[in-house]
Amino acid sequence: MRSTPVFVCSLHDEIRAGDRSIVLVRIDEFELSPDGAPLVFHRSGYHTLAR
């Protein structure tokens, strides 16, 4: 069985890097959800993983 991690985060810092920003977050809460399907952010969109 796969579990999906769930993170609750808050902004720690934002660093300008040219025309982009590097965002650092603080993980405030974490849990594993056995019901969720994992997501991957790739090529500007979210996709589910193949099982």
mmCIF entry with sequence, helices, sheets and N, C-alpha, C, O atoms, coordinates in Angstrom:
data_MODEL
# 
_entry.id   MODEL 
# 
_entity.id                         1 
_entity.type                       polymer 
_entity.pdbx_number_of_molecules   1 
# 
_entity_poly.entity_id                      1 
_entity_poly.type                           'polypeptide(L)' 
_entity_poly.nstd_linkage                   no 
_entity_poly.nstd_monomer                   no 
_entity_poly.pdbx_seq_one_letter_code       MRSTPVFVCSLHDEIRAGDRSIVLVRIDEFELSPDGAPLVFHRSGYHTLAR 
_entity_poly.pdbx_seq_one_letter_code_can   MRSTPVFVCSLHDEIRAGDRSIVLVRIDEFELSPDGAPLVFHRSGYHTLAR 
_entity_poly.pdbx_strand_id                 A 
# 
loop_
_entity_poly_seq.entity_id 
_entity_poly_seq.num 
_entity_poly_seq.mon_id 
_entity_poly_seq.hetero 
1 1  MET n 
1 2  ARG n 
1 3  SER n 
1 4  THR n 
1 5  PRO n 
1 6  VAL n 
1 7  PHE n 
1 8  VAL n 
1 9  CYS n 
1 10 SER n 
1 11 LEU n 
1 12 HIS n 
1 13 ASP n 
1 14 GLU n 
1 15 ILE n 
1 16 ARG n 
1 17 ALA n 
1 18 GLY n 
1 19 ASP n 
1 20 ARG n 
1 21 SER n 
1 22 ILE n 
1 23 VAL n 
1 24 LEU n 
1 25 VAL n 
1 26 ARG n 
1 27 ILE n 
1 28 ASP n 
1 29 GLU n 
1 30 PHE n 
1 31 GLU n 
1 32 LEU n 
1 33 SER n 
1 34 PRO n 
1 35 ASP n 
1 36 GLY n 
1 37 ALA n 
1 38 PRO n 
1 39 LEU n 
1 40 VAL n 
1 41 PHE n 
1 42 HIS n 
1 43 ARG n 
1 44 SER n 
1 45 GLY n 
1 46 TYR n 
1 47 HIS n 
1 48 THR n 
1 49 LEU n 
1 50 ALA n 
1 51 ARG n 
# 
_struct_asym.id          A 
_struct_asym.entity_id   1 
# 
loop_
_struct_sheet.id 
_struct_sheet.type 
_struct_sheet.number_strands 
_struct_sheet.details 
AA1 ? 2 ? 
AA2 ? 2 ? 
# 
loop_
_struct_sheet_order.sheet_id 
_struct_sheet_order.range_id_1 
_struct_sheet_order.range_id_2 
_struct_sheet_order.offset 
_struct_sheet_order.sense 
AA1 1 2 ? anti-parallel 
AA2 1 2 ? anti-parallel 
# 
loop_
_struct_sheet_range.sheet_id 
_struct_sheet_range.id 
_struct_sheet_range.beg_label_comp_id 
_struct_sheet_range.beg_label_asym_id 
_struct_sheet_range.beg_label_seq_id 
_struct_sheet_range.pdbx_beg_PDB_ins_code 
_struct_sheet_range.end_label_comp_id 
_struct_sheet_range.end_label_asym_id 
_struct_sheet_range.end_label_seq_id 
_struct_sheet_range.pdbx_end_PDB_ins_code 
_struct_sheet_range.beg_auth_comp_id 
_struct_sheet_range.beg_auth_asym_id 
_struct_sheet_range.beg_auth_seq_id 
_struct_sheet_range.end_auth_comp_id 
_struct_sheet_range.end_auth_asym_id 
_struct_sheet_range.end_auth_seq_id 
AA1 1 THR A 4  ? ALA A 17 ? THR A 4  ALA A 17 
AA1 2 ARG A 20 ? SER A 33 ? ARG A 20 SER A 33 
AA2 1 LEU A 39 ? HIS A 42 ? LEU A 39 HIS A 42 
AA2 2 GLY A 45 ? THR A 48 ? GLY A 45 THR A 48 
# 
loop_
_atom_site.group_PDB 
_atom_site.id 
_atom_site.type_symbol 
_atom_site.label_atom_id 
_atom_site.label_alt_id 
_atom_site.label_comp_id 
_atom_site.label_asym_id 
_atom_site.label_entity_id 
_atom_site.label_seq_id 
_atom_site.pdbx_PDB_ins_code 
_atom_site.Cartn_x 
_atom_site.Cartn_y 
_atom_site.Cartn_z 
_atom_site.occupancy 
_atom_site.B_iso_or_equiv 
_atom_site.pdbx_formal_charge 
_atom_site.auth_seq_id 
_atom_site.auth_comp_id 
_atom_site.auth_asym_id 
_atom_site.auth_atom_id 
_atom_site.pdbx_PDB_model_num 
ATOM 1   N N  . MET A 1 1  ? 0.844  -1.179 0.000   1.00 0.00 ? 1  MET A N  1 
ATOM 2   C CA . MET A 1 1  ? 0.000  0.000  0.000   1.00 0.00 ? 1  MET A CA 1 
ATOM 3   C C  . MET A 1 1  ? 0.889  1.242  0.000   1.00 0.00 ? 1  MET A C  1 
ATOM 4   O O  . MET A 1 1  ? 1.884  1.304  0.722   1.00 0.00 ? 1  MET A O  1 
ATOM 5   N N  . ARG A 1 2  ? 0.522  2.221  -0.811  1.00 0.00 ? 2  ARG A N  1 
ATOM 6   C CA . ARG A 1 2  ? 1.241  3.494  -0.857  1.00 0.00 ? 2  ARG A CA 1 
ATOM 7   C C  . ARG A 1 2  ? 0.530  4.521  0.009   1.00 0.00 ? 2  ARG A C  1 
ATOM 8   O O  . ARG A 1 2  ? -0.697 4.530  0.102   1.00 0.00 ? 2  ARG A O  1 
ATOM 9   N N  . SER A 1 3  ? 1.297  5.365  0.626   1.00 0.00 ? 3  SER A N  1 
ATOM 10  C CA . SER A 1 3  ? 0.748  6.482  1.386   1.00 0.00 ? 3  SER A CA 1 
ATOM 11  C C  . SER A 1 3  ? 1.237  7.776  0.756   1.00 0.00 ? 3  SER A C  1 
ATOM 12  O O  . SER A 1 3  ? 2.368  7.859  0.277   1.00 0.00 ? 3  SER A O  1 
ATOM 13  N N  . THR A 1 4  ? 0.391  8.762  0.764   1.00 0.00 ? 4  THR A N  1 
ATOM 14  C CA . THR A 1 4  ? 0.750  10.061 0.208   1.00 0.00 ? 4  THR A CA 1 
ATOM 15  C C  . THR A 1 4  ? 1.071  11.027 1.343   1.00 0.00 ? 4  THR A C  1 
ATOM 16  O O  . THR A 1 4  ? 0.251  11.216 2.242   1.00 0.00 ? 4  THR A O  1 
ATOM 17  N N  . PRO A 1 5  ? 2.265  11.645 1.312   1.00 0.00 ? 5  PRO A N  1 
ATOM 18  C CA . PRO A 1 5  ? 2.575  12.619 2.358   1.00 0.00 ? 5  PRO A CA 1 
ATOM 19  C C  . PRO A 1 5  ? 1.781  13.910 2.151   1.00 0.00 ? 5  PRO A C  1 
ATOM 20  O O  . PRO A 1 5  ? 1.574  14.356 1.022   1.00 0.00 ? 5  PRO A O  1 
ATOM 21  N N  . VAL A 1 6  ? 1.345  14.496 3.257   1.00 0.00 ? 6  VAL A N  1 
ATOM 22  C CA . VAL A 1 6  ? 0.630  15.767 3.236   1.00 0.00 ? 6  VAL A CA 1 
ATOM 23  C C  . VAL A 1 6  ? 1.409  16.728 4.127   1.00 0.00 ? 6  VAL A C  1 
ATOM 24  O O  . VAL A 1 6  ? 1.642  16.442 5.301   1.00 0.00 ? 6  VAL A O  1 
ATOM 25  N N  . PHE A 1 7  ? 1.812  17.866 3.568   1.00 0.00 ? 7  PHE A N  1 
ATOM 26  C CA . PHE A 1 7  ? 2.600  18.855 4.292   1.00 0.00 ? 7  PHE A CA 1 
ATOM 27  C C  . PHE A 1 7  ? 1.790  20.131 4.459   1.00 0.00 ? 7  PHE A C  1 
ATOM 28  O O  . PHE A 1 7  ? 1.146  20.589 3.515   1.00 0.00 ? 7  PHE A O  1 
ATOM 29  N N  . VAL A 1 8  ? 1.818  20.702 5.646   1.00 0.00 ? 8  VAL A N  1 
ATOM 30  C CA . VAL A 1 8  ? 1.286  22.043 5.893   1.00 0.00 ? 8  VAL A CA 1 
ATOM 31  C C  . VAL A 1 8  ? 2.515  22.911 6.145   1.00 0.00 ? 8  VAL A C  1 
ATOM 32  O O  . VAL A 1 8  ? 3.270  22.681 7.090   1.00 0.00 ? 8  VAL A O  1 
ATOM 33  N N  . CYS A 1 9  ? 2.706  23.917 5.282   1.00 0.00 ? 9  CYS A N  1 
ATOM 34  C CA . CYS A 1 9  ? 3.941  24.709 5.319   1.00 0.00 ? 9  CYS A CA 1 
ATOM 35  C C  . CYS A 1 9  ? 3.636  26.192 5.477   1.00 0.00 ? 9  CYS A C  1 
ATOM 36  O O  . CYS A 1 9  ? 2.536  26.659 5.180   1.00 0.00 ? 9  CYS A O  1 
ATOM 37  N N  . SER A 1 10 ? 4.638  26.913 5.950   1.00 0.00 ? 10 SER A N  1 
ATOM 38  C CA . SER A 1 10 ? 4.570  28.371 5.995   1.00 0.00 ? 10 SER A CA 1 
ATOM 39  C C  . SER A 1 10 ? 5.836  28.919 5.351   1.00 0.00 ? 10 SER A C  1 
ATOM 40  O O  . SER A 1 10 ? 6.881  28.268 5.340   1.00 0.00 ? 10 SER A O  1 
ATOM 41  N N  . LEU A 1 11 ? 5.720  30.117 4.820   1.00 0.00 ? 11 LEU A N  1 
ATOM 42  C CA . LEU A 1 11 ? 6.849  30.753 4.136   1.00 0.00 ? 11 LEU A CA 1 
ATOM 43  C C  . LEU A 1 11 ? 7.943  31.113 5.137   1.00 0.00 ? 11 LEU A C  1 
ATOM 44  O O  . LEU A 1 11 ? 7.687  31.798 6.127   1.00 0.00 ? 11 LEU A O  1 
ATOM 45  N N  . HIS A 1 12 ? 9.153  30.651 4.875   1.00 0.00 ? 12 HIS A N  1 
ATOM 46  C CA . HIS A 1 12 ? 10.305 30.971 5.721   1.00 0.00 ? 12 HIS A CA 1 
ATOM 47  C C  . HIS A 1 12 ? 11.105 32.117 5.102   1.00 0.00 ? 12 HIS A C  1 
ATOM 48  O O  . HIS A 1 12 ? 11.483 33.062 5.794   1.00 0.00 ? 12 HIS A O  1 
ATOM 49  N N  . ASP A 1 13 ? 11.364 32.025 3.778   1.00 0.00 ? 13 ASP A N  1 
ATOM 50  C CA . ASP A 1 13 ? 12.147 33.060 3.106   1.00 0.00 ? 13 ASP A CA 1 
ATOM 51  C C  . ASP A 1 13 ? 11.907 32.960 1.602   1.00 0.00 ? 13 ASP A C  1 
ATOM 52  O O  . ASP A 1 13 ? 11.557 31.898 1.086   1.00 0.00 ? 13 ASP A O  1 
ATOM 53  N N  . GLU A 1 14 ? 12.099 34.065 0.917   1.00 0.00 ? 14 GLU A N  1 
ATOM 54  C CA . GLU A 1 14 ? 12.009 34.101 -0.539  1.00 0.00 ? 14 GLU A CA 1 
ATOM 55  C C  . GLU A 1 14 ? 13.240 34.826 -1.047  1.00 0.00 ? 14 GLU A C  1 
ATOM 56  O O  . GLU A 1 14 ? 13.512 35.954 -0.635  1.00 0.00 ? 14 GLU A O  1 
ATOM 57  N N  . ILE A 1 15 ? 13.988 34.187 -1.940  1.00 0.00 ? 15 ILE A N  1 
ATOM 58  C CA . ILE A 1 15 ? 15.253 34.718 -2.438  1.00 0.00 ? 15 ILE A CA 1 
ATOM 59  C C  . ILE A 1 15 ? 15.123 34.959 -3.935  1.00 0.00 ? 15 ILE A C  1 
ATOM 60  O O  . ILE A 1 15 ? 14.792 34.044 -4.690  1.00 0.00 ? 15 ILE A O  1 
ATOM 61  N N  . ARG A 1 16 ? 15.384 36.184 -4.361  1.00 0.00 ? 16 ARG A N  1 
ATOM 62  C CA . ARG A 1 16 ? 15.358 36.501 -5.788  1.00 0.00 ? 16 ARG A CA 1 
ATOM 63  C C  . ARG A 1 16 ? 16.594 35.914 -6.447  1.00 0.00 ? 16 ARG A C  1 
ATOM 64  O O  . ARG A 1 16 ? 17.701 36.031 -5.920  1.00 0.00 ? 16 ARG A O  1 
ATOM 65  N N  . ALA A 1 17 ? 16.404 35.275 -7.616  1.00 0.00 ? 17 ALA A N  1 
ATOM 66  C CA . ALA A 1 17 ? 17.504 34.677 -8.374  1.00 0.00 ? 17 ALA A CA 1 
ATOM 67  C C  . ALA A 1 17 ? 17.288 35.014 -9.849  1.00 0.00 ? 17 ALA A C  1 
ATOM 68  O O  . ALA A 1 17 ? 16.759 34.202 -10.608 1.00 0.00 ? 17 ALA A O  1 
ATOM 69  N N  . GLY A 1 18 ? 17.698 36.208 -10.243 1.00 0.00 ? 18 GLY A N  1 
ATOM 70  C CA . GLY A 1 18 ? 17.435 36.656 -11.614 1.00 0.00 ? 18 GLY A CA 1 
ATOM 71  C C  . GLY A 1 18 ? 15.961 36.940 -11.791 1.00 0.00 ? 18 GLY A C  1 
ATOM 72  O O  . GLY A 1 18 ? 15.385 37.739 -11.052 1.00 0.00 ? 18 GLY A O  1 
ATOM 73  N N  . ASP A 1 19 ? 15.338 36.282 -12.779 1.00 0.00 ? 19 ASP A N  1 
ATOM 74  C CA . ASP A 1 19 ? 13.906 36.485 -13.015 1.00 0.00 ? 19 ASP A CA 1 
ATOM 75  C C  . ASP A 1 19 ? 13.058 35.433 -12.300 1.00 0.00 ? 19 ASP A C  1 
ATOM 76  O O  . ASP A 1 19 ? 11.867 35.300 -12.585 1.00 0.00 ? 19 ASP A O  1 
ATOM 77  N N  . ARG A 1 20 ? 13.656 34.694 -11.384 1.00 0.00 ? 20 ARG A N  1 
ATOM 78  C CA . ARG A 1 20 ? 12.961 33.638 -10.630 1.00 0.00 ? 20 ARG A CA 1 
ATOM 79  C C  . ARG A 1 20 ? 13.058 33.939 -9.134  1.00 0.00 ? 20 ARG A C  1 
ATOM 80  O O  . ARG A 1 20 ? 13.778 34.840 -8.703  1.00 0.00 ? 20 ARG A O  1 
ATOM 81  N N  . SER A 1 21 ? 12.316 33.163 -8.369  1.00 0.00 ? 21 SER A N  1 
ATOM 82  C CA . SER A 1 21 ? 12.411 33.226 -6.913  1.00 0.00 ? 21 SER A CA 1 
ATOM 83  C C  . SER A 1 21 ? 12.632 31.827 -6.372  1.00 0.00 ? 21 SER A C  1 
ATOM 84  O O  . SER A 1 21 ? 12.053 30.859 -6.865  1.00 0.00 ? 21 SER A O  1 
ATOM 85  N N  . ILE A 1 22 ? 13.468 31.730 -5.362  1.00 0.00 ? 22 ILE A N  1 
ATOM 86  C CA . ILE A 1 22 ? 13.662 30.487 -4.629  1.00 0.00 ? 22 ILE A CA 1 
ATOM 87  C C  . ILE A 1 22 ? 12.881 30.649 -3.333  1.00 0.00 ? 22 ILE A C  1 
ATOM 88  O O  . ILE A 1 22 ? 13.137 31.565 -2.551  1.00 0.00 ? 22 ILE A O  1 
ATOM 89  N N  . VAL A 1 23 ? 11.933 29.758 -3.115  1.00 0.00 ? 23 VAL A N  1 
ATOM 90  C CA . VAL A 1 23 ? 11.060 29.854 -1.953  1.00 0.00 ? 23 VAL A CA 1 
ATOM 91  C C  . VAL A 1 23 ? 11.446 28.775 -0.949  1.00 0.00 ? 23 VAL A C  1 
ATOM 92  O O  . VAL A 1 23 ? 11.466 27.590 -1.282  1.00 0.00 ? 23 VAL A O  1 
ATOM 93  N N  . LEU A 1 24 ? 11.748 29.182 0.267   1.00 0.00 ? 24 LEU A N  1 
ATOM 94  C CA . LEU A 1 24 ? 12.063 28.252 1.349   1.00 0.00 ? 24 LEU A CA 1 
ATOM 95  C C  . LEU A 1 24 ? 10.869 28.209 2.285   1.00 0.00 ? 24 LEU A C  1 
ATOM 96  O O  . LEU A 1 24 ? 10.378 29.243 2.739   1.00 0.00 ? 24 LEU A O  1 
ATOM 97  N N  . VAL A 1 25 ? 10.410 27.002 2.566   1.00 0.00 ? 25 VAL A N  1 
ATOM 98  C CA . VAL A 1 25 ? 9.252  26.852 3.441   1.00 0.00 ? 25 VAL A CA 1 
ATOM 99  C C  . VAL A 1 25 ? 9.634  26.095 4.704   1.00 0.00 ? 25 VAL A C  1 
ATOM 100 O O  . VAL A 1 25 ? 10.609 25.345 4.730   1.00 0.00 ? 25 VAL A O  1 
ATOM 101 N N  . ARG A 1 26 ? 8.855  26.307 5.734   1.00 0.00 ? 26 ARG A N  1 
ATOM 102 C CA . ARG A 1 26 ? 8.998  25.583 7.002   1.00 0.00 ? 26 ARG A CA 1 
ATOM 103 C C  . ARG A 1 26 ? 7.842  24.592 7.061   1.00 0.00 ? 26 ARG A C  1 
ATOM 104 O O  . ARG A 1 26 ? 6.685  24.972 6.879   1.00 0.00 ? 26 ARG A O  1 
ATOM 105 N N  . ILE A 1 27 ? 8.150  23.328 7.315   1.00 0.00 ? 27 ILE A N  1 
ATOM 106 C CA . ILE A 1 27 ? 7.101  22.325 7.450   1.00 0.00 ? 27 ILE A CA 1 
ATOM 107 C C  . ILE A 1 27 ? 6.546  22.426 8.863   1.00 0.00 ? 27 ILE A C  1 
ATOM 108 O O  . ILE A 1 27 ? 7.251  22.174 9.840   1.00 0.00 ? 27 ILE A O  1 
ATOM 109 N N  . ASP A 1 28 ? 5.269  22.799 8.958   1.00 0.00 ? 28 ASP A N  1 
ATOM 110 C CA . ASP A 1 28 ? 4.613  22.971 10.252  1.00 0.00 ? 28 ASP A CA 1 
ATOM 111 C C  . ASP A 1 28 ? 3.907  21.695 10.704  1.00 0.00 ? 28 ASP A C  1 
ATOM 112 O O  . ASP A 1 28 ? 3.862  21.391 11.896  1.00 0.00 ? 28 ASP A O  1 
ATOM 113 N N  . GLU A 1 29 ? 3.356  20.950 9.744   1.00 0.00 ? 29 GLU A N  1 
ATOM 114 C CA . GLU A 1 29 ? 2.665  19.695 10.053  1.00 0.00 ? 29 GLU A CA 1 
ATOM 115 C C  . GLU A 1 29 ? 2.939  18.703 8.940   1.00 0.00 ? 29 GLU A C  1 
ATOM 116 O O  . GLU A 1 29 ? 3.184  19.086 7.796   1.00 0.00 ? 29 GLU A O  1 
ATOM 117 N N  . PHE A 1 30 ? 2.896  17.421 9.286   1.00 0.00 ? 30 PHE A N  1 
ATOM 118 C CA . PHE A 1 30 ? 3.140  16.360 8.319   1.00 0.00 ? 30 PHE A CA 1 
ATOM 119 C C  . PHE A 1 30 ? 2.302  15.151 8.700   1.00 0.00 ? 30 PHE A C  1 
ATOM 120 O O  . PHE A 1 30 ? 2.210  14.802 9.877   1.00 0.00 ? 30 PHE A O  1 
ATOM 121 N N  . GLU A 1 31 ? 1.689  14.509 7.707   1.00 0.00 ? 31 GLU A N  1 
ATOM 122 C CA . GLU A 1 31 ? 0.973  13.263 7.959   1.00 0.00 ? 31 GLU A CA 1 
ATOM 123 C C  . GLU A 1 31 ? 0.993  12.418 6.691   1.00 0.00 ? 31 GLU A C  1 
ATOM 124 O O  . GLU A 1 31 ? 1.252  12.931 5.602   1.00 0.00 ? 31 GLU A O  1 
ATOM 125 N N  . LEU A 1 32 ? 0.723  11.139 6.829   1.00 0.00 ? 32 LEU A N  1 
ATOM 126 C CA . LEU A 1 32 ? 0.614  10.243 5.688   1.00 0.00 ? 32 LEU A CA 1 
ATOM 127 C C  . LEU A 1 32 ? -0.849 9.909  5.471   1.00 0.00 ? 32 LEU A C  1 
ATOM 128 O O  . LEU A 1 32 ? -1.547 9.487  6.393   1.00 0.00 ? 32 LEU A O  1 
ATOM 129 N N  . SER A 1 33 ? -1.300 10.102 4.250   1.00 0.00 ? 33 SER A N  1 
ATOM 130 C CA . SER A 1 33 ? -2.686 9.819  3.899   1.00 0.00 ? 33 SER A CA 1 
ATOM 131 C C  . SER A 1 33 ? -2.732 8.563  3.033   1.00 0.00 ? 33 SER A C  1 
ATOM 132 O O  . SER A 1 33 ? -2.223 8.579  1.912   1.00 0.00 ? 33 SER A O  1 
ATOM 133 N N  . PRO A 1 34 ? -3.323 7.483  3.521   1.00 0.00 ? 34 PRO A N  1 
ATOM 134 C CA . PRO A 1 34 ? -3.370 6.251  2.730   1.00 0.00 ? 34 PRO A CA 1 
ATOM 135 C C  . PRO A 1 34 ? -4.357 6.338  1.566   1.00 0.00 ? 34 PRO A C  1 
ATOM 136 O O  . PRO A 1 34 ? -4.337 5.477  0.686   1.00 0.00 ? 34 PRO A O  1 
ATOM 137 N N  . ASP A 1 35 ? -5.227 7.365  1.540   1.00 0.00 ? 35 ASP A N  1 
ATOM 138 C CA . ASP A 1 35 ? -6.278 7.457  0.525   1.00 0.00 ? 35 ASP A CA 1 
ATOM 139 C C  . ASP A 1 35 ? -5.881 8.251  -0.712  1.00 0.00 ? 35 ASP A C  1 
ATOM 140 O O  . ASP A 1 35 ? -6.486 8.074  -1.769  1.00 0.00 ? 35 ASP A O  1 
ATOM 141 N N  . GLY A 1 36 ? -4.896 9.107  -0.611  1.00 0.00 ? 36 GLY A N  1 
ATOM 142 C CA . GLY A 1 36 ? -4.571 9.996  -1.721  1.00 0.00 ? 36 GLY A CA 1 
ATOM 143 C C  . GLY A 1 36 ? -3.669 9.359  -2.762  1.00 0.00 ? 36 GLY A C  1 
ATOM 144 O O  . GLY A 1 36 ? -2.881 8.463  -2.459  1.00 0.00 ? 36 GLY A O  1 
ATOM 145 N N  . ALA A 1 37 ? -3.794 9.833  -3.992  1.00 0.00 ? 37 ALA A N  1 
ATOM 146 C CA . ALA A 1 37 ? -2.906 9.403  -5.074  1.00 0.00 ? 37 ALA A CA 1 
ATOM 147 C C  . ALA A 1 37 ? -1.758 10.403 -5.176  1.00 0.00 ? 37 ALA A C  1 
ATOM 148 O O  . ALA A 1 37 ? -2.003 11.609 -5.181  1.00 0.00 ? 37 ALA A O  1 
ATOM 149 N N  . PRO A 1 38 ? -0.515 9.936  -5.258  1.00 0.00 ? 38 PRO A N  1 
ATOM 150 C CA . PRO A 1 38 ? 0.629  10.849 -5.352  1.00 0.00 ? 38 PRO A CA 1 
ATOM 151 C C  . PRO A 1 38 ? 0.570  11.708 -6.612  1.00 0.00 ? 38 PRO A C  1 
ATOM 152 O O  . PRO A 1 38 ? 0.101  11.257 -7.657  1.00 0.00 ? 38 PRO A O  1 
ATOM 153 N N  . LEU A 1 39 ? 1.048  12.949 -6.508  1.00 0.00 ? 39 LEU A N  1 
ATOM 154 C CA . LEU A 1 39 ? 1.115  13.867 -7.637  1.00 0.00 ? 39 LEU A CA 1 
ATOM 155 C C  . LEU A 1 39 ? 2.557  14.268 -7.887  1.00 0.00 ? 39 LEU A C  1 
ATOM 156 O O  . LEU A 1 39 ? 3.369  14.332 -6.964  1.00 0.00 ? 39 LEU A O  1 
ATOM 157 N N  . VAL A 1 40 ? 2.864  14.538 -9.156  1.00 0.00 ? 40 VAL A N  1 
ATOM 158 C CA . VAL A 1 40 ? 4.183  15.026 -9.549  1.00 0.00 ? 40 VAL A CA 1 
ATOM 159 C C  . VAL A 1 40 ? 3.964  16.296 -10.358 1.00 0.00 ? 40 VAL A C  1 
ATOM 160 O O  . VAL A 1 40 ? 3.116  16.323 -11.250 1.00 0.00 ? 40 VAL A O  1 
ATOM 161 N N  . PHE A 1 41 ? 4.725  17.356 -10.054 1.00 0.00 ? 41 PHE A N  1 
ATOM 162 C CA . PHE A 1 41 ? 4.660  18.581 -10.856 1.00 0.00 ? 41 PHE A CA 1 
ATOM 163 C C  . PHE A 1 41 ? 5.764  18.491 -11.895 1.00 0.00 ? 41 PHE A C  1 
ATOM 164 O O  . PHE A 1 41 ? 6.948  18.525 -11.561 1.00 0.00 ? 41 PHE A O  1 
ATOM 165 N N  . HIS A 1 42 ? 5.363  18.373 -13.174 1.00 0.00 ? 42 HIS A N  1 
ATOM 166 C CA . HIS A 1 42 ? 6.327  18.186 -14.266 1.00 0.00 ? 42 HIS A CA 1 
ATOM 167 C C  . HIS A 1 42 ? 5.810  18.911 -15.498 1.00 0.00 ? 42 HIS A C  1 
ATOM 168 O O  . HIS A 1 42 ? 4.635  18.793 -15.845 1.00 0.00 ? 42 HIS A O  1 
ATOM 169 N N  . ARG A 1 43 ? 6.677  19.655 -16.152 1.00 0.00 ? 43 ARG A N  1 
ATOM 170 C CA . ARG A 1 43 ? 6.318  20.407 -17.360 1.00 0.00 ? 43 ARG A CA 1 
ATOM 171 C C  . ARG A 1 43 ? 5.101  21.300 -17.130 1.00 0.00 ? 43 ARG A C  1 
ATOM 172 O O  . ARG A 1 43 ? 4.148  21.304 -17.909 1.00 0.00 ? 43 ARG A O  1 
ATOM 173 N N  . SER A 1 44 ? 5.164  22.044 -16.053 1.00 0.00 ? 44 SER A N  1 
ATOM 174 C CA . SER A 1 44 ? 4.148  23.055 -15.709 1.00 0.00 ? 44 SER A CA 1 
ATOM 175 C C  . SER A 1 44 ? 2.763  22.484 -15.405 1.00 0.00 ? 44 SER A C  1 
ATOM 176 O O  . SER A 1 44 ? 1.759  23.173 -15.583 1.00 0.00 ? 44 SER A O  1 
ATOM 177 N N  . GLY A 1 45 ? 2.701  21.240 -14.951 1.00 0.00 ? 45 GLY A N  1 
ATOM 178 C CA . GLY A 1 45 ? 1.407  20.678 -14.602 1.00 0.00 ? 45 GLY A CA 1 
ATOM 179 C C  . GLY A 1 45 ? 1.535  19.526 -13.626 1.00 0.00 ? 45 GLY A C  1 
ATOM 180 O O  . GLY A 1 45 ? 2.608  18.941 -13.481 1.00 0.00 ? 45 GLY A O  1 
ATOM 181 N N  . TYR A 1 46 ? 0.432  19.198 -12.953 1.00 0.00 ? 46 TYR A N  1 
ATOM 182 C CA . TYR A 1 46 ? 0.388  18.102 -12.004 1.00 0.00 ? 46 TYR A CA 1 
ATOM 183 C C  . TYR A 1 46 ? -0.078 16.830 -12.707 1.00 0.00 ? 46 TYR A C  1 
ATOM 184 O O  . TYR A 1 46 ? -0.999 16.860 -13.522 1.00 0.00 ? 46 TYR A O  1 
ATOM 185 N N  . HIS A 1 47 ? 0.570  15.717 -12.380 1.00 0.00 ? 47 HIS A N  1 
ATOM 186 C CA . HIS A 1 47 ? 0.253  14.428 -12.984 1.00 0.00 ? 47 HIS A CA 1 
ATOM 187 C C  . HIS A 1 47 ? 0.260  13.359 -11.890 1.00 0.00 ? 47 HIS A C  1 
ATOM 188 O O  . HIS A 1 47 ? 1.014  13.468 -10.922 1.00 0.00 ? 47 HIS A O  1 
ATOM 189 N N  . THR A 1 48 ? -0.565 12.339 -12.036 1.00 0.00 ? 48 THR A N  1 
ATOM 190 C CA . THR A 1 48 ? -0.549 11.220 -11.087 1.00 0.00 ? 48 THR A CA 1 
ATOM 191 C C  . THR A 1 48 ? 0.526  10.227 -11.503 1.00 0.00 ? 48 THR A C  1 
ATOM 192 O O  . THR A 1 48 ? 0.908  10.156 -12.671 1.00 0.00 ? 48 THR A O  1 
ATOM 193 N N  . LEU A 1 49 ? 1.004  9.469  -10.535 1.00 0.00 ? 49 LEU A N  1 
ATOM 194 C CA . LEU A 1 49 ? 2.004  8.455  -10.819 1.00 0.00 ? 49 LEU A CA 1 
ATOM 195 C C  . LEU A 1 49 ? 1.315  7.170  -11.261 1.00 0.00 ? 49 LEU A C  1 
ATOM 196 O O  . LEU A 1 49 ? 0.232  6.839  -10.780 1.00 0.00 ? 49 LEU A O  1 
ATOM 197 N N  . ALA A 1 50 ? 1.950  6.455  -12.175 1.00 0.00 ? 50 ALA A N  1 
ATOM 198 C CA . ALA A 1 50 ? 1.417  5.168  -12.608 1.00 0.00 ? 50 ALA A CA 1 
ATOM 199 C C  . ALA A 1 50 ? 1.613  4.158  -11.472 1.00 0.00 ? 50 ALA A C  1 
ATOM 200 O O  . ALA A 1 50 ? 2.634  4.181  -10.785 1.00 0.00 ? 50 ALA A O  1 
ATOM 201 N N  . ARG A 1 51 ? 0.649  3.288  -11.283 1.00 0.00 ? 51 ARG A N  1 
ATOM 202 C CA . ARG A 1 51 ? 0.744  2.269  -10.242 1.00 0.00 ? 51 ARG A CA 1 
ATOM 203 C C  . ARG A 1 51 ? 1.227  0.976  -10.807 1.00 0.00 ? 51 ARG A C  1 
ATOM 204 O O  . ARG A 1 51 ? 1.369  -0.003 -10.075 1.00 0.00 ? 51 ARG A O  1 
# 
